[in-house]
């Protein structure tokens, strides 16, 4: 109940509020003009016009641009009749033609109802080349349209699908650009329309990618799925051994790591009778009736990762720890011990009786515990380099820890003598709280102490690994003139139609070639070579960018250190980046020659076999196969399989062998496939993320003679293989001579 005093106060306030508009009407509302121009007096209605707008100029521009964009899709679809007899192509062209014609009518009406012009005002573009604008929209050029009209059969299907996929992607870019504009898509009708565009065109892109892959003659295209029984394709290799993950390194209830199924809504109305169903809505109905799965980040708790070798010992890393194998007959691994110590990603190196492991995840614990760490700040958390004594292979002991500000994603053994080991550490994750690890500073503008833009130089005393520590964290990306520590690529694209490249604030991999005093860094936004003549103080020699690279991931020298192969992990490894319509220079390898200390771009390579939308695929880890006189590389492509490449001519790399399986699952994109593929003592070893471990041997072919394979098997690559440390390779003189003679046809 209101008291008398409160009632009087309320009435007084109400009277003041009621009087406010009347008072405001007596005051002029003034809008200043441009400098040198007079202003304008506005009415209250005019002054609030912006707030009353239900659409923005960007909305209207989007609709005007999308009308000719849709119009070309209809033109493309019109070309299908009489040029192909493929039912799937005819069907999707018909759906595109019908749906986009309807949407053109809708967009015109939307503009007309708001008094907006329907046609684009070309006078604003007079004297400007519009080709870049249309390229951004994904539209086919007049030359491409003319070429398509001349084709029939499979050639027509291939170009039609390629052009239409890019056309659809252009529409998605247009929507993305619209939604980036402040105040855009506030109109509920428009927002629903753009959401429908995204849903429809993403679905059609998926379907057309499948059709395009089906046109490929490569046996790797469209392999049947299966966790243990996937279809496979192989060329010039023999699968010697295939082993599942050891017990304790997979979930017995869900070994493939499948996503949980979302239960169907039992309250949904039953579907109408077939007689009442509009035939045009069949595909929409099928899409809605698909089994749905929970969206979540890849569950990598048990993912196999990198490998290292020493003598007859092989160690396979895992997000859950590592497994030690003895190599037996035919190089087949025999499990010796399994070590559980979670923390990801578990990349490992071997130095004598010491094993070094990278740990980056926030769940990592000092005591290797399985329970993780719940607190934001904890003295139980471990992120950095673990050091194990593996002199007893059955009972490795943790003997040292080096905590780092960004954890350890990968590391490289740079030098080793009788007293110490020097390691470069690359952390790529978030920066720890300074309360958890003293000296860790985040991305504070102007603060040169930040843990970004650095690598860590770690020294491990061999006699006392517990005393291992960071001895320096050099700012290897600094501008030599200004001293600005963020001196290299700042992030973003390189212009229309180019890749959006990560900023350079860390290295993902640094591969060292100590005998040549060289290192090559794949450093997120740049490829770099370093002088490591003083291992404790690496110096940057040269750096490059690539307009097609999203994320510089790994680097490998050729046998004599005159070339570097860099890889691009476009999509981070968990995305299907080898589909039929994906650019062949994105997610690929780039080859550089080192000329007078500078990196000079040569060729590029990406696996030629199209992969499906349920297969994560992009360039990943590999190693040199030591064939005298040639540059041969074996490489993992996740679910794209294993590819063996000849890059002797770095301007023209080509494939000479491969192995591939179908996807882990038919309905779900599960992060799987090969993490790494390395040559060691005459065999190729591949760690399969979800399935286990495979061993291959090379077979003679038109690309590689039996004598060359024998030379590779006889090569002296040292007693230890660590993935980011390269050593000079030598061959017995007679074996090398036979390989050379066989290449000449002798």
C-alpha positions, 0 to 999 in steps of 0.5 A: 500500500502507498503511504500519503508521502510516497503517493505525493512523491510518485505523483510529482515524479509522474508530473515531471515526466509528463512535462518533459516532452512538452519542454523538449518540444520547445528546444531545437534539435540540431544536426550539424553538417559537414565542415563548411556546411550549414546544419539542419533543424530536425523534428523529434520524429526525424531525430528518432528515425534511426531507432525506428529503422527495421533494416540497415543500408547493409541489409538492402545492399546485401539483398541487391547483391544477392539477386544477381548472385542467385540469378547466375545460379539459375543460369548455371542450373539451366545449362544442365538440361541436355548436357548430362544424364547423371540423376543426382546432378539433374536433381540438385540443379532442379532444386537450386533453380526452383529455390533460388528463383523463388528467393529472387522474387522474395528479395525483390518484394522485400526491397520494393516494400521498403522503397529500396531500389532493386537493381544495383547502382552501377554508377557508383562503380563506374571506372572500377573493375568489379571482377574482384567483387564478383570473385568474392561472391563466388560467381563464375566468370563469363569465360567459365560460363562459356566453357561450361556451355561447350561441355557434356557428360562427365566433363560438364558434371565436374565443372558444373559442380565445381562452379556451383560449390564455389558459387554457394561458398560465395553466398556464405561469405556474403552472409558472413560479411553482412552479419559482421556489419553493426546493426545488420539483419535486425529485421526478423524476416531478413534474419530468417532468410539469411539463416535459411540461405546458410542451412540450404547452401551448406547442405547442398555443398555437402551433397555436391562435394560427394558427387564431385568425389564420385567423379574421381577415378582415384581408388581412394575416393569414396572408400567405405567407412568402418572403425576396424573394417573400413575399405582401403586403397594402396599403391606401391606399399605393403601393409606389414602390420596393423595393431590396435591401441593397447589396453588402457589407451581407449574407452572400451565402451566407445573405442572409436570415440563416437559422439553421443546420439541426440534422442528423437523428439517423441512429441513431434507430429507424425509425418503426413501421408506420402500423398499429401507430401510435396515432392519438392520438400522430400530432400528437406524432410530427409535432412530433418530426419537424419540422426542428430549427434551432440556437437562437441570438440574432438575427444582426444583423451586417447589420441595417438600422436608422435613417435621416436626411435632409438635402436630397436626401441619405438615409443608412440606418444598419446594424449594419455601417456606413451607406449614403448615397443621393441621392434622385431622381425620385419620391423613389427612392434612388440609392446613392452610397456604402457605408461599412463600420464595424461596431459596431451599432446604427448609428443616425445623425443629420446636422448640416451636413457632419457625420454622427453614429453610435451604436455600442454593441456590444463588437465596435466598434473605433476603426479601424472594423476588421472583426475585432472585439475579443476582449479584455475590456479593450482600448484598441482598442475603441470604444463611443459616438458616432462623428463623420464628415465627409461633405462628400465623400459618396463618401469619408466620413472619421471625424473624432471619437470620444466614448467612453461608459461604456454605449456609444450605443444612440441619440442626439438632436441638441438644438441647433446653432449656428455653433460647436457641436452639443449631443447627448444620448446614450442608452446601454443596454448593459453598463457598461465596465470602469474599466480600459478607460475611466476613470470607468466605475462599475458598479452598486455599491450606494450608489455614486452614481458609477455610469453607470446612471440617467444620460444623457450630454450631449455637445458637438461643436465644429464646427470641431474635431470631434476635441475632442468630449466629454461635458460632463455626465452628469446623473442625470435620474431622481433623486428630487427630495426624497431625491436618490436617483438611482434615483428612478423605476420600480424594475422588476417588475409592477404587480399581477395581470394587468399587464406586467412593466416594466423598471426605469428606469436609462436612456432608450432614445430622447429626442425633442427639440422645441427650439423648444418647449424640450421633450423626451420620453424613453422611458426603459425603465420610464417615459415622461418629459417634460423642460424643455430650455430650457438644452440642457446641463442637461435638467430632468425635468418629469413622468413616467408609468407604464403597467401595459401597458408592458414597455419604454418605447422611443420618443416622438414629439410631434404637430405642435404639441407638445401630445401625445406618442405613446410606444411599448412594445417588449414582447419587445425587438423579436425576439419575435412579439408581435402574435399573435391572442391577444396583449393589444392594450394590450401592445407598443402605442402609448400617447397622452398629452396635455400639460396644464399641463406634465403627461402625461395618458393618453388612448388606445392603439393596436396594429395590428389584424391578427394576425401569425404566430409566425414574425413578430417584431412590436411597436411601433417607430419612426415619424414625423409625416405633416404634414397641417394640422389633423390628427395623422397618424403612420406607424410601423414594426412590424417584421414587422407591416409599416407602419401609418399612424394618425390620432390627432387624437382621442388617445382614439380612434386608428385606422388609415388605411393599411398595408403588410405582407409575410409572414414572412421564412421559413416555418419560422424566426422571423428578426428582420426587417421594418421598423425605421423608417418616416419621412415625408420630402418627400412619401414614406414611407421604410422600412428593412427589417431583412433585405430592404432599403429601401422607398419608399411614397406615400399615396393618397387615401381615405375617410380622407385627401383628395388635398388633404390629401396635397398639403398634407403634400407641400408642408409645410416641415419644414426642410432636415434630418430627424433621427429624434429631433429635431422642428421646427415645420411650416408650410404655404403658406396656400393649400395649407392652406386647400384641405386644410381645405376638402376635409375639410369636403367642399368 
